């Protein structure tokens, strides 16, 4: 795939190759680590700096864990794309319900994932998909 960066009037339009990795998985806890490693490997292969690769791994883990909990034993999809200095992570699942950010207590073992994603990303959110389900996304800067 190719994306196009537009320049101000009088400057040429430059085509910048978009790099993308995507995978489809059965929503079980074991896929979280496999998808994380696959996405980190793709980003490393594209020359993304190691600190950003580590952040991508955390974001993939957090978003995919939510998807696995929302739709156990159903299909989930993960994609990572590098477009210029933007590295986007998207996780789709069949549930129309958006994940909710919680305020966990000090001893709670869950509930911090979306806050972590928000802290690591430049932009994040949820969009309903016309064909069903939702995509939760985050955009990190390299």
C-alpha positions in Angstrom: 0.0 0.0 0.0 1.1 3.6 -0.6 -0.1 6.7 1.2 0.4 10.2 -0.2 1.8 13.1 1.7 0.6 16.4 0.3 3.0 19.4 0.1 2.0 23.1 0.0 1.1 24.5 -3.4 4.0 24.6 -5.8 5.7 21.6 -4.2 5.6 18.0 -5.6 3.5 15.3 -4.0 5.7 12.6 -2.6 4.6 9.0 -2.3 5.7 7.5 1.0 5.4 3.7 1.3 3.1 2.6 4.0 4.3 -0.5 5.9 1.6 -2.7 7.4 1.3 -5.9 9.3 -2.0 -7.5 10.2 -3.2 -10.8 11.8 -6.4 -12.5 12.6 -6.6 -14.6 15.7 -9.0 -16.7 17.9 -9.6 -14.7 21.0 -7.8 -16.7 23.7 -5.4 -15.4 26.3 -2.5 -17.2 24.5 -2.8 -15.0 21.4 -1.9 -11.8 23.2 1.8 -12.7 23.5 2.0 -14.1 20.0 0.4 -11.0 18.5 2.6 -8.7 20.6 5.7 -10.5 19.4 4.6 -10.4 15.7 3.8 -6.7 15.9 7.1 -5.9 17.6 8.9 -7.9 15.0 7.3 -6.0 12.2 8.1 -2.7 13.7 11.7 -3.7 14.3 11.9 -4.8 10.7 10.8 -1.4 9.6 13.6 0.3 11.6 11.3 1.7 14.3 13.4 2.8 17.4 13.4 0.1 20.1 11.7 2.3 22.8 8.8 2.8 20.4 8.7 -0.9 19.5 8.4 -1.6 23.2 5.5 0.8 23.5 3.8 -0.8 20.6 4.1 -4.2 22.3 2.5 -2.8 25.4 -0.3 -1.1 23.4 -1.0 -4.3 21.4 -1.1 -6.3 24.7 -3.5 -4.0 26.4 -5.9 -3.5 23.5 -5.9 -7.2 22.6 -6.4 -8.3 26.2 -9.6 -6.1 26.2 -10.7 -7.7 22.9 -10.1 -11.2 24.2 -12.2 -10.4 27.4 -15.0 -8.9 25.3 -15.2 -11.7 22.7 -13.8 -14.9 24.1 -13.2 -17.6 21.4 -14.3 -15.3 18.6 -12.2 -13.8 15.8 -10.1 -10.7 16.7 -7.8 -8.8 14.3 -4.7 -6.8 15.0 -2.9 -4.4 12.7 0.2 -2.2 13.0 1.0 0.3 10.3 3.9 2.7 9.8 3.1 5.8 7.8 5.9 8.4 8.0 6.5 9.0 11.7 3.1 7.7 12.7 2.8 4.1 14.0 -0.8 3.0 14.4 -2.1 0.0 16.2 -5.7 -1.2 15.6 -7.5 -4.0 17.3 -10.9 -5.2 16.0 -13.4 -7.4 17.8 -17.1 -8.3 17.2 -18.4 -6.6 20.4 -20.1 -3.2 19.8 -19.4 -2.2 23.4 -16.5 0.3 23.8 -14.0 -0.5 26.5 -14.4 1.8 29.5 -11.5 3.4 31.3 -11.6 2.6 35.0 -10.0 3.9 38.1 -8.6 0.9 39.9 -7.7 0.8 43.5 -4.1 0.3 44.6 -4.5 -3.5 45.1 -6.6 -4.1 41.9 -4.7 -6.3 39.3 -6.7 -5.0 36.3 -8.2 -1.7 35.0 -5.1 0.3 34.0 -4.8 -0.8 30.4 -6.6 2.1 28.7 -4.8 4.6 30.9 -1.5 3.1 29.8 -2.5 3.2 26.2 -3.5 6.8 26.5 -0.2 7.7 28.2 1.9 6.0 25.4 0.0 7.3 22.4 -0.4 10.6 20.7 -4.0 9.7 19.9 -6.3 6.9 20.8 -10.0 6.0 20.5 -12.7 3.7 19.4 -14.8 3.6 16.2 -17.8 1.4 15.5 -17.5 -0.6 12.3 -20.3 -0.6 9.8 -20.0 -4.3 9.3 -20.2 -4.9 13.1 -18.0 -4.7 16.1 -15.5 -2.0 16.8 -11.9 -1.0 16.3 -9.9 0.4 19.2 -6.9 2.3 18.0 -3.8 4.2 19.1 -1.3 6.3 17.2 2.3 6.5 18.5 5.0 8.8 17.1 8.4 7.4 16.1 
